[in-house]
Amino acid sequence: MLSKFVQIDQRIALYLKTHRFSNKTNRCLKLYVRLGDGYIWAVFAALLLYKLGWEHFLTALWQILISLAVSLALYWTTKLSTKRQRPFIFFTDIEAEVPPLDKYSFPSGHTMNNLAVASTIFYLQPSIGWFMLILPITWGLLRVYFGVHWFFDIVIGALLGVLSFFIAHFIWSLFL
């Protein structure tokens, strides 16, 4: 069963290597995908502060930080126990077109950690949270396109990100 997922991942990586956007589009997408490194969250923090006010913002921030802490704990445990090679290491003719933030591929931390935060914000403020849910998925898929992740790194990263939110929400509810 696992070998089927690996084969699908390899086929997708090779397909994307030969089916590229224009250079101009790639430059724009590289800028967009770098927002997933955390830069965009300052903008959303300011928006949350504006919408919620200082007191409710601090409550939301604590919930977000708990989700992120749970996500990071799951992320590092999973990443260091699997140590999956990145596509650009496995296939020498695929290059990393954006910088990977660490050595191993599985799961996608960009997808997982950003989705844990986005899920929390969606729960707290659906009016802006729905948009934030889209960002980690698109960033993850673009990281597949740019050769630093496999497709199933993104799928499992997304599932673990949402799971992180649910675990964090349970932890938060214990303190209410």
Secondary structure, DSSP 4 states (H G I P E B T S, - for coil): -HHHHHHHHHHHHHHHHHS---HHHHHHHHHHHHGGGTTTHHHHHHHHHHHHHHHHHHHHHHHHHHHHHHHHHHHHHHHHHH-PPPHHHHSTT---SS--SSS--SS-HHHHHHHHHHHHHHHH-HHHHHHHHHHHHHHHHHHHHTTSS-HHHHHHHHHHHHHHHHHHHHHHHHT-
